[in-house]
């Protein structure tokens, strides 16, 4: 099983792919200063296997590595994930 996460800016989302098949998305809006994560969803059959966490970690790592933007967690899952991972607190817009 091969898992990958790719930013798809033309669709305003990060896509979680398993063996090339789309199984999850983290949707976002972008403004000059921030990336606002609005919705996260993973295929029902893949839930409870850490797939959403893998998706969000990769998305936030990409923001950290390739942008000066801060993160706004409008999505409840992203907000919860960030509260459990204080090492990503510096990404959040205060």
C-alpha positions in Angstrom: 0.0 0.0 0.0 1.4 3.4 -1.1 0.1 6.5 0.6 0.9 10.0 -0.6 -0.4 13.5 0.0 -0.3 16.2 -2.7 -1.3 19.8 -2.8 -3.9 20.5 -5.5 -4.1 24.3 -5.4 -6.3 24.4 -8.5 -8.9 22.5 -6.4 -8.0 24.3 -3.1 -7.2 21.0 -1.4 -4.7 18.6 -0.2 -5.4 15.1 -1.5 -4.7 11.8 0.2 -4.0 9.1 -2.3 -3.7 5.4 -1.7 -2.1 3.6 -4.6 -3.1 6.6 -6.7 -6.8 6.5 -5.7 -8.2 9.6 -3.9 -9.3 8.6 -0.4 -9.4 11.9 1.4 -9.2 15.6 1.2 -8.3 18.6 3.3 -10.0 21.6 1.7 -8.7 25.1 2.2 -9.1 28.8 1.3 -6.0 31.0 0.9 -5.6 34.7 1.6 -2.5 36.9 1.7 -1.6 36.0 5.2 -3.2 32.6 6.0 -4.4 29.3 4.8 -7.8 28.5 6.2 -8.5 24.8 6.5 -12.3 24.5 6.0 -13.1 20.7 5.7 -11.4 17.4 6.1 -12.9 14.1 4.9 -11.6 10.6 4.5 -13.3 7.7 2.8 -15.5 5.9 5.5 -13.8 2.6 4.9 -10.4 4.2 5.7 -11.4 6.0 8.9 -10.0 5.0 12.3 -6.7 4.0 10.6 -4.9 7.3 11.1 -5.4 8.4 7.5 -6.9 11.8 8.4 -3.9 12.4 10.7 -1.5 11.5 8.0 -3.3 13.9 5.6 -3.2 16.8 8.0 0.4 16.3 9.2 1.5 16.3 5.5 -0.6 19.3 4.7 0.7 21.3 7.6 4.3 20.2 6.9 3.9 21.5 3.4 2.6 24.9 4.6 5.5 25.1 7.0 8.1 24.2 4.4 6.8 26.1 1.4 4.9 29.1 2.7 5.1 32.1 5.0 1.3 31.8 5.7 -0.2 31.0 9.0 -2.9 28.4 9.5 -6.5 29.0 10.6 -8.3 25.9 11.6 -11.9 26.5 10.7 -12.3 22.7 10.3 -13.1 21.0 13.6 -10.8 18.0 12.8 -7.8 20.3 12.0 -8.5 22.3 15.2 -8.6 19.1 17.3 -5.4 17.8 15.6 -3.5 21.0 16.3 -4.6 20.9 20.0 -3.0 17.4 20.2 0.2 18.4 18.4 1.7 21.4 20.2 4.8 21.2 18.0 2.6 22.8 15.2 1.4 25.7 17.4 3.8 28.1 15.7 1.9 27.6 12.4 -1.4 28.9 13.8 -2.5 32.5 13.3 -3.1 34.1 16.7 
